[in-house]
Structures are given as C-alpha cells and as structure tokens.
Amino acid sequence: MTMTMPRKTPAITNQSCLSLEKVTISYGSFEAVRDVYLEIPRGKVTAFIGPSGCGKSTVLRGLNRMNDLIEGCTLKGRVIFDGQDIYAPEVDPVEVRRRIGMVFQQPNPFPKSIYENIAFGARINGFTGDMDELVESSLRKAFIWDETKDKLKESGNSLSGGQQQRLCIARAIAIEPEVILMDEPCSALDPISTLKIEELMHELKKTFSIVIVTHNMQQAVRVSDQTAFFNAEAVEGGTGKVGYLVEFDETERIFNSPLQQATQDYVTGRFG
Amino acid sequence: MTTLTPAIKHSSLCLNPSLRRNRLDRLFTTIAGGFSLIAVLPLFLVLIYVILQGGRLISINLFTQLPPAPGLDGGGIGNALIGTFVVTLVASLIAIPVGVGGGIFLAEYSKSGPFAQFIRLGNDILAGVPSIICGVFVYGAIVATRVFFGQSYTAAAGGMALAILMLPTVIKTTDEGLRLVPKALSMGAIGVGASKFVTITRITLPSAFTPIATGVVLGIARAAGETAPLIFTALFSPFWPEGVFNPIATMSVLIYNFAIMPFDAQNELAWAASFVLVVLILGANLLARWLRRFASM
C-alpha cells in the first residue's frame, strides 16, 4: 500500500543549521552536482547516501569550503550557516572550518604525539584554558581515553586504524565546532571499530550536528535521523553524469516508504 | 580416436646450463657486472690514492698551523680548513633560506601554473650551469664592482658563488619533499581550522624535514669541494681568516695552488688537504644517507 498523503517538508526549518540553496558544484566545466536544496537540521545526524559519483562527498566538502583546496572547483548558489552565506566574498574560509569541523575517509592523524594531535587545533584556535583537561575531555568524548591515557606521548600513528579514526574525531571535537562533517568515516575500518564510531555518533549528536556520507545503508539506518538520497543521471550534451538530490526526509521514511521510485530502488538494492 | 601429441615437448625440469638462453644469460650478467665494476673503480682508485698520499701526513700541526712560506718545511692548512667552513657557512646562510622558501612556493603556493613550470625549468638549467660560470658571474657582479666596502676579493663573494651552486639542489629537494607529504595530512590540518601558513609550517614542513635536510647536506657537500667559483672570488690567503670581507684561504683553492708548486712541502700539504676534503665530503654524503634511512623508518 502506498501513502498518498502530502507530506510536510522535512525537519523544522527554524531548527536548521546549514541550508543549501540551489547549490551547483563544478570541477572546471564539468558539473558534479546540480541544484541542491537542503536544510540540515541542528543537533541531528544527517546521512548522505547514493551511488558512487553522485556528488555526495562533493556536497559535504562544500559545507565547510574544503573544495577550495581542489583546483578548478567552483560552487554556485548559497550555503547559509548562522545567517551568513559562507561563500560570500567577505567570509574567511579558515573561520568557517573552525566552526564546521571535518573527519576524513582515511584516518589522518598528524605525525605528532597523541596529545599534540588534540592540542594542535585548540592551540591554533587561540585556546587559553587548561590544555591537559581539554585533551582528556576530548579523548573521553571520542571514547578513546582509556586506550590512550597511558601513552599520550606516543605518536598518533602507533594506534590501530579504528583508534586513529577516533583520535581524528577527538581532534575535530577539541576545537568545539558546531557541525562535524564525516566523509565515509568507517569505510577503512573493520566492523568492530565501525560499531564503536557509530555508538560515538549517537553520543556526539547531543552536542554537535553531524553530517555523514556513507556507502553503507545499514549504517545510515543505524546512525542517522535524516537521510538525503543523491543520484546521478546522464544529461544531454554533457560529458558525464551529473549528481542531484533525489529525496530528503526522515531516515525511517527514506528506507520504508520513500516518495521517489529511484530511492525505493536504491534502498532495496534494485538499483541499476 | 587419436591421442593428442603435444606441440611443445616437455623437457626435464632441471636447469640445463648448455641451453642457448642460459648461456646468453650468463654472458650478459658477466658483461653488466664487469661494467658496473669499472664504473666504481675510479672511486676506489681516487680514494686509495688520496689516502696513501695524504693520509700519512695527518698530524695535529696540519690542523693548527699556517702554510709555510715557499722554500720552508712543515706548516699546516689550518687557515684553509677554517676558510672552507666560513665560505660554506656563508653559502648555506644564503642558499638554505632562499632555496627552502623557493621550494615551498613551488610545492605549496604556485598551483603548478606556467610561472611555476618556468621556475622549475630554470632551476634544472641552473643545476647544469658549469661552476666556473657562477664564479665569473660573481666576479663581474661583486668582486670587480667592489660592492663590499671597497673590497674586491672576499670570503662573502666566494660564499655567494657557492650559494648559486647550492640553490638548485635545495630548491629541488624541498619541492619534491613537500610534494611527497600526503595531501590527507594538510587536509586534516585545514579541517581543524588551520590557516595555510600554519599548515605548512607546523604540519607539512616538519613531515618533509628529512628529504629537505638530505638535499641541504648534499648541496653543502657539493659546494665545499668546488674550486672554480672560488679562485677569483674568495681568492686565497696565506694568513688566518680576517672576517668575511677579506680574501680567505679554502682547501680546494689551496690544493689548486699548492699541487703545482715546485716545492715538496706545498705538494705534501696539497695531498693532506685533499685527504681532509675527501673525508669531509664523504662524511657529509654518509650523513645524507643516514638522514634518508632515518626517514624511511
């Protein structure tokens, strides 16, 4: 049976934390993703799912101007954060990244001690309080304190992959951002480490808004409150596929009763 | 029904040394081995010859005394030893900041546009410029014009000539060392709100420290042994060094001057200086190798 009732727009808009208005991101002349409208809610976990090449990671990096580092990457449209278009010319991208932190696909701790990995971000952001306390509380919040408390002076690279990723999350939360972006944070990890990070996300969303890109649909179901499904389609005259946002709704609805056929096909594995 | 006869006959699995391919194999292995031996032969001949000729002359006096006046015996190369260090130090003080800075620009700021390509090409060409041309250039620009307090030949001018020789090595190793640092590392720093400057100075540069240090050491080793750029910039002096704005003795120029003199004492000092110079440069190269191994751990 199908639901025919009109559905109210997802999320309560005054609670939205980041909003995208007609965002189009291109690499050179190639459009990677087109015309995205999205309201990312505050204090929730939002998941981006979709096939490879649909532009979900590109959109994620667009949320804290990480794309600035990729040559030829341009963004049209507006990304509103805290009442400000973060792509406005007067905005300092460094300030944006201080308030919207990022965790990457591959764990990338700095080749410094575990302590310094956490302290680095805080120090460059002008933190003046008790550094020992900050390091401990950040590591505790990332559920890695017990494993690292006796070896804070050892290199971050001496940890296992899953521990490194939690260290990277601790590093991100040490600068107390408002939003944490996670680009497939578990794809390089084993199932046990993945589980730990998922538990961690449930804890973190009490304090932060989280946006996560994942290829793992079970993960999206387990951790997210809202899910955005992206897809890619070939366009006439274009050289490749252009990504677009198909549907954005509460996770439960996306997976149980999506409005779009494409979403239904994807989440039930009948894609392509 | 016919049984299939295999088109290729199976032979024994044991090695048959008389087969054509195995004989050729041995022949070419021998030829390649022979040529590689010939290639390293000069190194050992030079080392052995210098050790035999110069090694026996090593004494305390060699390092503490001035060269004797023509016709007299004894003496040492103390002033030339200090001079080589002074001139190389001046060269390093110029070449390391400029070279590392240039390498940082190429690797981190230039976006590999036409300007950066031009600099890289120019740098490769500079690396191939004969050292005597660097000397002539510094002679024309600094020595002949007497820019340093009216002095003509100075240690500073010699250091500048050597700096020009060091620059390409330092720029290239810095550029390549920085580009080898994983992008994910600088992304991580930028992701926690580091500015580009902080990312480079605190994360990227320390990660590339070893290749840069290796390049610097190799550059110094090359500069320390150069003679041509020093002959008409730092000149020579039979006295103790009198600051960087006076002519200064260096070991390479001392060898050049003394080896062809008709006096035994001077010839012996030239051999002794050769030995010391070879040992220093060998040491610098070993240090560079050690640094590299340190990095790969």
Chai-1 contact restraints between the chains, C-beta under 6 A:
chainA,res_idxA,chainB,res_idxB,connection_type,confidence,min_distance_angstrom,max_distance_angstrom,comment,restraint_id
A,V94,B,G193,contact,1.0,0.0,6.0,A-B,restraint_1
A,V94,B,S195,contact,1.0,0.0,6.0,A-B,restraint_2
A,R97,B,G193,contact,1.0,0.0,6.0,A-B,restraint_3
A,R98,B,G193,contact,1.0,0.0,6.0,A-B,restraint_4
A,M102,B,G191,contact,1.0,0.0,6.0,A-B,restraint_5
A,Q106,B,A184,contact,1.0,0.0,6.0,A-B,restraint_6
A,N108,B,A184,contact,1.0,0.0,6.0,A-B,restraint_7
A,N108,B,L185,contact,1.0,0.0,6.0,A-B,restraint_8
A,N108,B,G188,contact,1.0,0.0,6.0,A-B,restraint_9
A,F110,B,I203,contact,1.0,0.0,6.0,A-B,restraint_10
A,P111,B,S207,contact,1.0,0.0,6.0,A-B,restraint_11
A,G121,B,V192,contact,1.0,0.0,6.0,A-B,restraint_12
A,I124,B,A194,contact,1.0,0.0,6.0,A-B,restraint_13
A,I124,B,V198,contact,1.0,0.0,6.0,A-B,restraint_14
A,N125,B,G193,contact,1.0,0.0,6.0,A-B,restraint_15
A,I175,B,V192,contact,1.0,0.0,6.0,A-B,restraint_16
A,I175,B,G193,contact,1.0,0.0,6.0,A-B,restraint_17
